[in-house]
Amino acid sequence: MQDQFKVDHFWMCDDIFGLKPGWVKAFNRIIKEKGRSFKYKIQSRVDLLLKEDTIRELAESGLETVWLGAESGSQKILDAMDKGTDVSEIYEAAEKLKAQGIRVAFFLQFGYLGEEKADINKTVEMVREILPDDIGISVSYPLPGTGFYDRVKEQLGSKSNWVDSDDLDLMYEGTFSAAYYKRLHRYVHKVYRREQGWQTFKSAFTNSKKNRANWRSFMLLPYYVPGVWWDSIQLGRLENK
């Protein structure tokens, strides 16, 4: 593909890149042996990234961005999902990836069974503290064959496929209403952009290489600051419905 089409960037669509032990190291070795150079983006798990020298191997082989299934900043929710990861691993992996110059992006889920306001707050706080380079937000989706699906399948009715829903349409009875989670989606994105804007402002005199998205967030602070305040009020109202 590089020889014929001059490709210099790949989006690796495997759900978990380098799942097999030793694969990432072999991948890096082969790229070096063949004298290739390109950037790429992947999806992975924090626990896998923290094994051995995986992050260093990925950086050497050209990794530019990694999307992590962080899901929640609440250990209670990660355990309920049977995720098999710790919140501390999310923080550690993000720090080590950034140290290698790799962009970090989070997939986040809200609305999992048993999630309460305190759990939501922990997720928002994690986003504020780590400040990843991008985020994607959805409500939890019950996949057939999982214990989660078995617990809510009676509520699904005819909704049994993505074509019957979207990533913000709660398909079962959650702690809060579907309207609440849609407003939460807006709120978290505004909090995220607000924090990016403040960070850009603080580092303006020491780091002139902040990316365009961060500068855009800075310029839009007059929108995001009152937007966060307004959405928080609306969320408070929706909590009681």
Beta strands, then each sheet from edge to edge (+ up, - down):
strand 1: 9-11
strand 2: 39-44
strand 3: 63-71
strand 4: 103-110
strand 5: 134-139
sheet 1: 1+ 2+ 3+ 4+ 5+
end
